[in-house]
Every structure is written in C-alpha cells, then in structure tokens.
Amino acid sequence: MKALQIIETGKTAVVNVPAPVAGPGQVLLKLEYVGFCGSDLNTFRGFNPLVTLPRIPGHEIGARIERIGEGVPGYLKSGMAVTVNPYSNCGHCPACRNFRPNACENNETLGVQRDGAMAEYIVLPWEKVLPCEGLDTRELALVEPMSVGFHAADRAAVKDIDTVMVFGCGMVGLGAMVRSVIRGARVIAVDVDDSKLALAKEMGAAYTVNSMTQNLHEEIQRITDGRGVDVTIEAVGRPETYRAAIAETAFTGRVTYIGYAKAEVSFDTSYFVKKELDIRGSRNALPSDFEAVMAYMKRGICPVEKLISREVSFEEAHEALEAWAAKPGEVFRILLKI
C-alpha cells in the first residue's frame, strides 16, 4: 500500500509498505483524511526530539472501518466513520494506575514514537477506535487536536464564573477556548496574528489581544478591572508566554501549560507562593475529551472550512510541508486526502 514517510530532515518519500491485516481484537481502517500536526512539521524540520527516522507521520484521523477482527465488540461495524485515540498506554505506570492514560510514562503516539496514519490502511486495537454518527471523515480529522485543548480546559477546571486567557489560537488553543466558552467562561484570546484572533472571536472569544501590537498587561488589567485572569491556558510553548501566564493570572488563579517550551524558562517563583497559584501541565487527551469535541462539532457551529488551510495528495505533501515550514504562522490545518 502507499504511505508517506519523512525519511530525514527536510526530505519525504511516497513509499510502498505491506498492507496490515486485522487480528483478534483489532480493527482495519481505511484512511480518508489525516491532518498534519505541529509535531509532524517539527519532525520534517528536524526539531522533534521524540521521533526516530524514517517515520510515517500522522495521528489526526478521519477513516472508515474496513474490516473487524475476532473479539471486537458488535457496536463497531464495517463502513462506520471513525476517528482514533492515537496514544498508547502501558497500563502499569503511575499515570495509568491513576486512571490518566493520556499521560502514560511509556506513551507512544502514532506518527511520533511509532508509525502513523499517513497511509492507505492502518490496524489498531478496537479500544482506540472512536465512531461518531453525524460527522464525516473530513470533520473527524479535526477532532484530535481540538481534544487536546478541551482536555486543557478540563485540567484548568474552568467554571462559568471564570475569565480565561488562552495563549495561542492554533487548533489546540482554539479547542481550549471553545470548551471554556461552552462552560460559560469569559475568554480572552491572545495571539500575534489578527486573522487567527478574528477566528477566535467568531468561535466565541469575548476579547482578543494581539500581544505584538498591544500591551498585554495593560489590556488584561483593563478587561479584568485590575484583577487579572482567573485561568490562563498556554498553548504556544515560548518562554515569554510561560512567564506571562504567571504574571497575568490573578491571586489564587490557575495556570495550565500545554505548549512545550523549546528552551529553559526562568521564573520569579515568589509569584507562585504569594499568589498561591495552581500550576498544572496538560498532555494529550482522554476519550471523554474526544467525545466532547465530537458533540460540539455535531452542533454544526464549528467553522470547519476556516480551520482547513488546504487539502493535499501524497504527491503534494512534500511541497505543502515546505510551504508550511516557510510560514508556520499562516496555517491552521493541512489535510492529507487519501
């Protein structure tokens, strides 16, 4: 079968690999759409320390069930449109024993530590296959990145009385923002791109701040009447946004980090104590987060077309990655159409 491989930094190839077969407890999926994630871009650029090459990328999946192995529950049927929980879990590390498999110490994510879904077919354990009646496979390919943001809002324990600041209006940040809005919170979206901020506004943000052209601290003080925000969710991964999250969060507020900072970050730790902040990390997503995203998307209010920057074939994928690497801030999602 045909598959896309990143074979070394800056170099891809369309290759033929053996087609998988569904064994007991497994499901064979026919891929229709797979999204390029920021981790895939970093693999292509040589900035992903978790990956070994060559690697088939891809874990944002819209597919149909092709064949079902023995012992798979009857609710999964051939022809169903599905997405996939792409994270593995060992079942015995502290995270797994605490019923938080999304943070498994031994996790292997599709397209990162193991080959992913940018191929014609893939076989997975039935437990990782998530059907959703009412969404097509193109929409389902958007579920995973938004679920990561939904999970962060859950980790931040967002409530209807909160003012929530979200750094970064990519797919993950928008997911955090949407779930906060669904929970009744007032959201401030922060980015350096006005087009992304406009989309955040369309998707429910009450306020937007361009931190490149506006004074972030002054704007937050104005919006919150000098109190600071109750919750900050950081979905960028830069030292300056890591520090700003601590600075702009109110006393006894909550800070949740999703983005991986690419360099060490220094803090004035007196803020941690004086403000008595709750500081949390957020990693991947739980099945319940996937279900919540799918429920949101079934309402028909998600601007799907504005989230998809372009669709490409196997043969067009290399050029698309090069263009994205040249202007990373101008892309929401590129979908590989299979």
Backbone hydrogen bonds in HBPLUS format (Angstrom, degrees):
<---DONOR---> <-ACCEPTOR-->    atom                        ^
c    i                          cat <-CA-CA->   ^        H-A-AA   ^      H-
h    n   atom  resd res      DA  || num        DHA   H-A  angle D-A-AA Bond
n    s   type  num  typ     dist DA aas  dist angle  dist       angle   num
A0017-VAL N   A0001-MET O   2.87 MM  16  5.43 157.2  1.92 153.4 158.4     1
A0120-GLU N   A0002-LYS O   3.15 MM 118  5.97 135.0  2.36 167.4 173.3     2
A0003-ALA N   A0015-VAL O   2.87 MM  12  5.36 141.5  2.02 154.8 161.0     3
A0015-VAL N   A0003-ALA O   2.81 MM  12  5.36 155.6  1.87 156.6 162.3     4
A0004-LEU N   A0118-MET O   2.89 MM 114  5.69 163.1  1.92 167.6 168.2     5
A0005-GLN N   A0013-ALA O   2.90 MM   8  5.38 166.7  1.91 162.1 166.6     6
A0013-ALA N   A0005-GLN O   2.93 MM   8  5.38 147.2  2.04 149.1 155.8     7
A0006-ILE N   A0055-ARG O   2.86 MM  49  5.40 170.4  1.87 152.4 152.9     8
A0055-ARG N   A0006-ILE O   3.01 MM  49  5.40 152.7  2.08 137.4 145.5     9
A0007-ILE N   A0011-LYS O   2.98 MM   4  5.90 135.8  2.18 138.0 151.1    10
A0011-LYS N   A0008-GLU O   2.91 MM   3  5.29 158.7  1.96 143.6 139.2    11
A0010-GLY N   A0044-PHE O   2.71 MM  34  5.21 144.1  1.84 146.2 158.5    12
A0026-GLN N   A0023-GLY O   3.07 MM   3  5.39 148.2  2.17 140.4 136.8    13
A0025-GLY N   A0070-GLU O   2.64 MM  45  5.84 152.9  1.71 156.6 166.3    14
A0126-TRP N   A0025-GLY O   3.05 MM 101  6.01 162.1  2.09 151.4 148.8    15
A0069-GLY N   A0026-GLN O   2.87 MM  43  5.21 160.3  1.90 168.8 165.5    16
A0027-VAL N   A0124-LEU O   2.86 MM  97  5.53 155.7  1.91 159.1 166.9    17
A0124-LEU N   A0027-VAL O   3.07 MM  97  5.53 156.9  2.13 148.1 154.0    18
A0028-LEU N   A0067-ARG O   2.84 MM  39  5.03 170.3  1.85 153.9 156.2    19
A0066-GLU N   A0028-LEU O   2.79 MM  38  5.48 163.1  1.82 153.4 157.3    20
A0067-ARG N   A0028-LEU O   3.26 MM  39  5.03 160.3  2.30 131.4 134.2    21
A0029-LEU N   A0122-ILE O   2.81 MM  93  5.36 176.3  1.82 166.6 167.8    22
A0122-ILE N   A0029-LEU O   3.07 MM  93  5.36 148.7  2.17 142.6 150.1    23
A0030-LYS N   A0064-ARG O   2.82 MM  34  5.33 170.0  1.83 164.9 165.9    24
A0064-ARG N   A0030-LYS O   3.04 MM  34  5.33 157.0  2.09 139.9 146.6    25
A0031-LEU N   A0120-GLU O   3.05 MM  89  5.47 148.8  2.15 130.5 138.7    26
A0032-GLU N   A0062-GLY O   3.05 MM  30  5.89 158.5  2.10 152.3 153.4    27
A0338-ILE N   A0032-GLU O   2.82 MM 306  4.81 169.3  1.83 136.0 139.4    28
A0033-TYR N   A0062-GLY O   3.02 MM  29  5.00 167.9  2.03 148.9 149.3    29
A0062-GLY N   A0033-TYR O   2.83 MM  29  5.00 147.5  1.93 165.4 157.6    30
A0034-VAL N   A0336-LEU O   3.02 MM 302  5.16 149.0  2.12 138.0 147.6    31
A0336-LEU N   A0034-VAL O   2.75 MM 302  5.16 177.3  1.75 154.4 153.4    32
A0035-GLY N   A0060-GLU O   2.78 MM  25  4.91 155.1  1.84 138.2 146.2    33
A0036-PHE N   A0334-ILE O   2.89 MM 298  5.59 160.0  1.93 168.5 173.2    34
A0040-ASP N   A0037-CYS O   2.99 MM   3  5.13 125.6  2.29  98.7 112.7    35
A0041-LEU N   A0037-CYS O   3.11 MM   4  6.57 153.6  2.18 148.4 155.6    36
A0042-ASN N   A0038-GLY O   2.92 MM   4  6.19 156.6  1.97 145.9 152.4    37
A0043-THR N   A0039-SER O   2.91 MM   4  6.12 145.4  2.03 139.2 148.6    38
A0044-PHE N   A0040-ASP O   2.98 MM   4  6.26 159.8  2.02 148.4 153.2    39
A0045-ARG N   A0041-LEU O   2.89 MM   4  6.17 145.7  2.01 145.7 156.0    40
A0046-GLY N   A0042-ASN O   2.92 MM   4  5.91 112.4  2.38 134.9 150.0    41
A0047-PHE N   A0042-ASN O   2.68 MM   5  4.77 153.2  1.75 150.5 150.0    42
A0046-GLY N   A0043-THR O   3.18 MM   3  5.08 150.8  2.27  98.0 106.8    43
A0051-VAL N   A0048-ASN O   3.45 MM   3  5.94 167.8  2.47 114.6 117.7    44
A0116-GLY N   A0056-ILE O   2.58 MM  60  5.14 156.9  1.63 135.0 141.7    45
A0118-MET N   A0057-PRO O   3.06 MM  61  5.90 145.0  2.18 172.8 164.3    46
A0117-ALA N   A0058-GLY O   2.90 MM  59  4.85 157.8  1.95 120.0 127.4    47
A0063-ALA N   A0082-VAL O   2.99 MM  19  5.39 169.6  2.00 158.8 160.9    48
A0082-VAL N   A0063-ALA O   2.83 MM  19  5.39 164.4  1.85 148.5 151.1    49
A0065-ILE N   A0080-MET O   2.98 MM  15  5.44 148.4  2.08 143.5 153.2    50
A0079-GLY N   A0065-ILE O   2.77 MM  14  5.08 172.2  1.78 140.8 143.2    51
A0076-LEU N   A0073-PRO O   3.31 MM   3  6.20 166.7  2.33 123.1 126.3    52
A0080-MET N   A0077-LYS O   3.22 MM   3  5.94 161.8  2.25 140.9 142.4    53
A0132-CYS N   A0081-ALA O   3.40 MM  51  6.54 154.6  2.47 157.9 155.8    54
A0083-THR N   A0130-LEU O   2.88 MM  47  5.23 163.4  1.90 144.6 147.6    55
A0130-LEU N   A0083-THR O   2.89 MM  47  5.23 173.4  1.90 148.9 148.6    56
A0085-ASN N   A0128-LYS O   2.87 MM  43  4.96 162.8  1.90 145.7 151.5    57
A0110-LEU N   A0086-PRO O   3.07 MM  24  5.42 156.1  2.13 145.4 152.9    58
A0088-SER N   A0108-GLU O   3.29 MM  20  5.27 140.7  2.45 116.6 127.6    59
A0097-ARG N   A0093-CYS O   2.92 MM   4  6.13 163.4  1.95 161.5 166.9    60
A0098-ASN N   A0094-PRO O   2.96 MM   4  6.12 128.6  2.23 139.2 152.2    61
A0098-ASN N   A0095-ALA O   3.09 MM   3  5.07 134.4  2.31  95.3 108.2    62
A0100-ARG N   A0095-ALA O   2.91 MM   5  5.13 160.2  1.95 149.2 148.8    63
A0099-PHE N   A0096-CYS O   3.00 MM   3  5.04 154.1  2.06 111.6 112.4    64
A0103-ALA N   A0100-ARG O   3.06 MM   3  5.95 163.0  2.09 125.8 129.9    65
A0104-CYS N   A0101-PRO O   3.08 MM   3  4.91 153.5  2.15 114.1 110.9    66
A0107-ASN N   A0104-CYS O   3.19 MM   3  5.05 160.6  2.23 111.4 109.1    67
A0112-VAL N   A0109-THR O   3.01 MM   3  5.47 158.4  2.05 138.7 138.4    68
A0111-GLY N   A0114-ARG O   2.67 MM   3  5.60 132.2  1.89 146.1 161.4    69
A0119-ALA N   A0117-ALA O   2.73 MM   2  5.40 136.9  1.91 106.5  92.9    70
A0128-LYS N   A0125-PRO O   3.00 MM   3  5.76 158.4  2.05 123.4 129.1    71
A0129-VAL N   A0126-TRP O   3.14 MM   3  5.41 167.0  2.15 113.6 117.6    72
A0140-LEU N   A0136-ASP O   2.97 MM   4  6.25 157.1  2.03 150.8 158.3    73
A0141-ALA N   A0137-THR O   3.16 MM   4  6.27 132.4  2.40 135.3 144.4    74
A0142-LEU N   A0139-GLU O   2.97 MM   3  5.57 162.3  2.00 117.3 123.1    75
A0143-VAL N   A0140-LEU O   3.21 MM   3  5.29 162.3  2.24 106.3 111.7    76
A0147-SER N   A0143-VAL O   2.87 MM   4  6.03 145.8  1.99 154.4 165.6    77
A0147-SER N   A0144-GLU O   3.04 MM   3  5.02 120.0  2.42  95.8 111.5    78
A0148-VAL N   A0144-GLU O   3.26 MM   4  6.61 141.6  2.42 151.1 159.8    79
A0149-GLY N   A0146-MET O   3.11 MM   3  5.23 119.5  2.50  97.9 112.0    80
A0150-PHE N   A0146-MET O   2.91 MM   4  6.26 154.7  1.97 149.4 157.5    81
A0151-HIS N   A0147-SER O   2.86 MM   4  6.03 155.9  1.91 145.8 151.5    82
A0152-ALA N   A0148-VAL O   3.18 MM   4  6.46 148.4  2.29 137.2 145.0    83
A0153-ALA N   A0149-GLY O   3.14 MM   4  6.49 154.1  2.21 150.3 156.1    84
A0154-ASP N   A0150-PHE O   3.10 MM   4  6.42 147.4  2.21 144.2 153.5    85
A0154-ASP N   A0151-HIS O   3.09 MM   3  4.98 117.9  2.50  91.4 107.1    86
A0155-ARG N   A0151-HIS O   2.81 MM   4  6.15 156.2  1.86 151.9 158.7    87
A0156-ALA N   A0152-ALA O   2.91 MM   4  6.13 142.3  2.05 141.8 152.2    88
A0158-VAL N   A0153-ALA O   3.33 MM   5  5.88 171.5  2.34 163.8 166.0    89
A0157-ALA N   A0154-ASP O   2.95 MM   3  5.01 157.2  2.00 105.3 112.3    90
A0162-ASP N   A0159-LYS O   3.20 MM   3  5.51 166.8  2.21 114.0 116.9    91
A0186-ARG N   A0162-ASP O   2.99 MM  24  6.35 163.6  2.02 162.2 162.8    92
A0230-ASP N   A0163-THR O   3.00 MM  67  5.36 131.5  2.24 137.4 151.9    93
A0231-VAL N   A0163-THR O   3.20 MM  68  6.42 157.1  2.25 154.1 153.1    94
A0164-VAL N   A0186-ARG O   2.76 MM  22  6.10 159.1  1.80 157.6 165.0    95
A0188-ILE N   A0164-VAL O   2.72 MM  24  6.07 159.7  1.76 158.6 162.4    96
A0165-MET N   A0231-VAL O   2.84 MM  66  6.24 163.4  1.87 156.4 159.3    97
A0233-ILE N   A0165-MET O   2.83 MM  68  6.27 160.0  1.87 162.9 169.3    98
A0166-VAL N   A0188-ILE O   2.89 MM  22  6.27 160.3  1.93 162.5 166.9    99
A0190-VAL N   A0166-VAL O   2.91 MM  24  5.99 158.2  1.96 170.6 163.5   100
A0167-PHE N   A0233-ILE O   2.91 MM  66  6.27 160.2  1.95 157.0 163.6   101
A0235-ALA N   A0167-PHE O   2.89 MM  68  5.54 149.4  1.99 141.2 151.3   102
A0168-GLY N   A0190-VAL O   2.81 MM  22  5.95 172.6  1.81 169.7 171.7   103
A0174-LEU N   A0170-GLY O   2.85 MM   4  5.97 161.4  1.88 156.9 162.7   104
A0175-GLY N   A0171-MET O   2.99 MM   4  6.16 145.6  2.11 138.1 147.4   105
A0175-GLY N   A0172-VAL O   3.08 MM   3  5.03 117.4  2.49  92.6 108.1   106
A0176-ALA N   A0172-VAL O   3.05 MM   4  6.47 154.3  2.12 150.9 157.0   107
A0177-MET N   A0173-GLY O   2.93 MM   4  6.19 156.0  1.99 148.6 155.9   108
A0178-VAL N   A0174-LEU O   2.80 MM   4  5.99 162.9  1.83 153.1 156.9   109
A0179-ARG N   A0175-GLY O   3.07 MM   4  6.27 170.0  2.08 152.0 154.3   110
A0180-SER N   A0176-ALA O   3.12 MM   4  6.22 150.9  2.21 139.7 147.9   111
A0181-VAL N   A0177-MET O   2.92 MM   4  6.21 153.6  1.99 149.5 157.0   112
A0182-ILE N   A0178-VAL O   2.84 MM   4  6.12 161.1  1.87 154.8 160.0   113
A0183-ARG N   A0179-ARG O   3.04 MM   4  6.22 144.5  2.17 138.5 147.4   114
A0185-ALA N   A0180-SER O   2.99 MM   5  5.45 154.9  2.06 159.2 151.0   115
A0184-GLY N   A0181-VAL O   2.86 MM   3  5.06 159.1  1.91 109.8 115.7   116
A0206-ALA N   A0187-VAL O   2.93 MM  19  5.44 133.4  2.15 134.1 147.6   117
A0207-TYR N   A0187-VAL O   3.16 MM  20  6.52 155.0  2.22 156.5 158.9   118
A0189-ALA N   A0207-TYR O   2.94 MM  18  6.28 165.1  1.96 150.4 147.7   119
A0209-VAL N   A0189-ALA O   2.85 MM  20  6.29 148.5  1.95 161.4 167.9   120
A0191-ASP N   A0209-VAL O   3.17 MM  18  6.64 156.4  2.23 159.3 166.1   121
A0211-SER N   A0191-ASP O   3.06 MM  20  6.12 139.6  2.23 142.3 150.5   122
A0197-LEU N   A0193-ASP O   3.07 MM   4  6.38 152.9  2.15 148.4 156.8   123
A0198-ALA N   A0194-ASP O   2.90 MM   4  6.10 148.2  2.00 143.0 151.3   124
A0199-LEU N   A0195-SER O   3.14 MM   4  6.41 151.7  2.23 140.4 147.1   125
A0200-ALA N   A0196-LYS O   2.93 MM   4  6.21 153.1  2.00 144.6 152.5   126
A0201-LYS N   A0197-LEU O   2.95 MM   4  6.22 151.6  2.03 145.8 153.0   127
A0202-GLU N   A0198-ALA O   3.03 MM   4  6.33 155.0  2.10 143.2 149.9   128
A0203-MET N   A0199-LEU O   2.93 MM   4  6.20 139.6  2.10 144.3 155.6   129
A0203-MET N   A0200-ALA O   3.16 MM   3  5.03 124.5  2.49  90.2 104.4   130
A0205-ALA N   A0200-ALA O   2.98 MM   5  5.61 169.1  1.99 144.4 141.0   131
A0204-GLY N   A0201-LYS O   3.13 MM   3  5.30 165.0  2.15 108.2 111.2   132
A0213-THR N   A0210-ASN O   3.16 MM   3  5.65 131.1  2.42 109.1 119.9   133
A0214-GLN N   A0210-ASN O   2.77 MM   4  5.63 140.3  1.93 160.6 173.6   134
A0219-GLU N   A0215-ASN O   2.99 MM   4  6.19 161.1  2.02 158.6 164.5   135
A0220-ILE N   A0216-LEU O   2.91 MM   4  6.14 163.5  1.94 159.6 163.9   136
A0221-GLN N   A0217-HIS O   2.92 MM   4  6.08 162.8  1.95 153.2 158.3   137
A0222-ARG N   A0218-GLU O   2.95 MM   4  6.10 153.1  2.02 142.7 150.3   138
A0223-ILE N   A0219-GLU O   2.91 MM   4  6.11 168.1  1.93 153.3 156.1   139
A0224-THR N   A0220-ILE O   2.99 MM   4  6.01 157.8  2.04 148.5 154.1   140
A0226-GLY N   A0221-GLN O   2.72 MM   5  4.28 150.3  1.80 135.7 140.2   141
A0225-ASP N   A0222-ARG O   3.44 MM   3  5.27 167.8  2.45 101.9 104.7   142
A0227-ARG N   A0224-THR O   3.19 MM   3  5.45 164.0  2.22 109.8 114.7   143
A0229-VAL N   A0248-GLU O   3.09 MM  19  6.43 156.5  2.14 157.3 157.3   144
A0250-ALA N   A0229-VAL O   2.72 MM  21  5.27 175.6  1.72 149.3 150.7   145
A0254-ARG N   A0230-ASP O   2.89 MM  24  6.34 157.4  1.94 152.1 158.8   146
A0232-THR N   A0254-ARG O   2.92 MM  22  6.45 151.2  2.00 154.6 163.9   147
A0256-THR N   A0232-THR O   2.85 MM  24  6.27 162.8  1.88 163.6 169.6   148
A0234-GLU N   A0256-THR O   2.89 MM  22  6.30 161.8  1.92 162.1 168.1   149
A0258-ILE N   A0234-GLU O   2.81 MM  24  5.83 164.4  1.84 165.2 166.8   150
A0259-GLY N   A0234-GLU O   3.23 MM  25  6.27 161.2  2.26 133.6 138.3   151
A0241-THR N   A0238-ARG O   3.10 MM   3  5.42 122.8  2.44 106.0 119.8   152
A0242-TYR N   A0238-ARG O   2.95 MM   4  6.18 155.5  2.01 158.9 167.0   153
A0243-ARG N   A0239-PRO O   3.01 MM   4  6.24 158.6  2.05 149.2 154.0   154
A0244-ALA N   A0240-GLU O   2.94 MM   4  6.04 156.0  2.00 138.4 146.0   155
A0245-ALA N   A0241-THR O   3.00 MM   4  5.98 146.4  2.11 139.2 146.3   156
A0246-ILE N   A0243-ARG O   3.11 MM   3  5.39 123.2  2.44 102.4 115.2   157
A0247-ALA N   A0243-ARG O   3.03 MM   4  6.35 162.4  2.06 151.9 157.3   158
A0248-GLU N   A0244-ALA O   2.88 MM   4  5.88 162.4  1.91 154.6 156.9   159
A0253-GLY N   A0250-ALA O   2.93 MM   3  5.12 137.4  2.11 140.4 134.0   160
A0252-THR N   A0275-LYS O   2.56 MM  23  5.38 156.4  1.61 148.1 155.6   161
A0278-ASP N   A0253-GLY O   3.09 MM  25  6.47 162.6  2.12 153.6 159.1   162
A0255-VAL N   A0278-ASP O   2.76 MM  23  6.13 165.5  1.78 167.8 171.5   163
A0280-ARG N   A0255-VAL O   2.78 MM  25  6.17 164.3  1.80 161.8 167.3   164
A0257-TYR N   A0280-ARG O   2.85 MM  23  6.33 157.3  1.90 155.5 161.3   165
A0282-SER N   A0257-TYR O   2.90 MM  25  5.95 130.4  2.15 169.9 158.5   166
A0271-TYR N   A0268-ASP O   3.20 MM   3  6.28 162.8  2.24 130.3 131.7   167
A0272-PHE N   A0269-THR O   2.97 MM   3  5.21 127.5  2.25 102.0 115.3   168
A0274-LYS N   A0270-SER O   2.83 MM   4  5.94 167.9  1.84 164.7 164.9   169
A0275-LYS N   A0271-TYR O   3.03 MM   4  5.54 156.7  2.09 133.5 140.9   170
A0277-LEU N   A0272-PHE O   3.22 MM   5  5.47 151.2  2.31 141.3 149.8   171
A0276-GLU N   A0273-VAL O   3.01 MM   3  4.84 138.3  2.19  96.0 108.8   172
A0289-ASP N   A0286-LEU O   2.84 MM   3  5.25 133.7  2.06 111.1 124.0   173
A0290-PHE N   A0286-LEU O   3.26 MM   4  6.76 152.0  2.35 151.5 159.5   174
A0291-GLU N   A0287-PRO O   2.98 MM   4  6.31 160.5  2.02 152.0 157.3   175
A0292-ALA N   A0288-SER O   2.99 MM   4  6.17 147.9  2.09 137.7 146.2   176
A0293-VAL N   A0289-ASP O   3.00 MM   4  6.30 155.7  2.06 149.6 155.1   177
A0294-MET N   A0290-PHE O   2.99 MM   4  6.26 165.4  2.01 155.3 159.2   178
A0295-ALA N   A0291-GLU O   2.97 MM   4  6.16 152.1  2.04 144.7 152.3   179
A0296-TYR N   A0292-ALA O   3.03 MM   4  6.27 154.5  2.09 143.6 150.3   180
A0297-MET N   A0293-VAL O   2.88 MM   4  6.18 163.0  1.91 156.1 160.4   181
A0298-LYS N   A0294-MET O   2.96 MM   4  6.08 145.0  2.09 143.2 152.1   182
A0299-ARG N   A0296-TYR O   3.08 MM   3  5.47 151.5  2.17 107.0 115.7   183
A0300-GLY N   A0297-MET O   3.12 MM   3  5.69 164.0  2.15 113.5 118.6   184
A0304-VAL N   A0302-CYS O   2.79 MM   2  5.55 132.3  2.02 112.2  96.8   185
A0306-LYS N   A0303-PRO O   3.00 MM   3  5.58 132.9  2.23 114.5 126.5   186
A0307-LEU N   A0304-VAL O   2.97 MM   3  5.20 143.8  2.10 105.3 116.5   187
A0309-SER N   A0333-ARG O   2.69 MM  24  5.39 144.9  1.81 141.3 153.4   188
A0335-LEU N   A0310-ARG O   3.00 MM  25  6.44 163.3  2.03 156.1 160.2   189
A0312-VAL N   A0335-LEU O   2.87 MM  23  6.30 155.7  1.93 160.4 166.8   190
A0337-LYS N   A0312-VAL O   2.84 MM  25  5.86 164.4  1.86 161.3 166.7   191
A0316-GLU N   A0313-SER O   3.12 MM   3  5.11 136.3  2.32  98.0 110.1   192
A0317-ALA N   A0314-PHE O   3.29 MM   3  5.36 156.3  2.35 102.5 109.4   193
A0320-ALA N   A0316-GLU O   3.13 MM   4  6.35 156.0  2.19 150.6 158.0   194
A0321-LEU N   A0317-ALA O   2.95 MM   4  6.22 156.1  2.01 154.2 159.8   195
A0322-GLU N   A0318-HIS O   3.00 MM   4  6.30 158.9  2.04 152.9 158.8   196
A0323-ALA N   A0319-GLU O   2.95 MM   4  6.17 159.2  1.99 149.6 155.0   197
A0324-TRP N   A0320-ALA O   2.91 MM   4  6.11 154.9  1.98 145.6 152.9   198
A0325-ALA N   A0321-LEU O   2.84 MM   4  6.00 158.7  1.89 148.8 154.8   199
A0326-ALA N   A0322-GLU O   3.06 MM   4  6.26 143.7  2.19 141.5 150.7   200
A0327-LYS N   A0323-ALA O   3.15 MM   4  6.41 143.2  2.29 141.1 150.1   201
A0330-GLU N   A0327-LYS O   3.20 MM   3  5.83 167.6  2.22 120.5 124.3   202
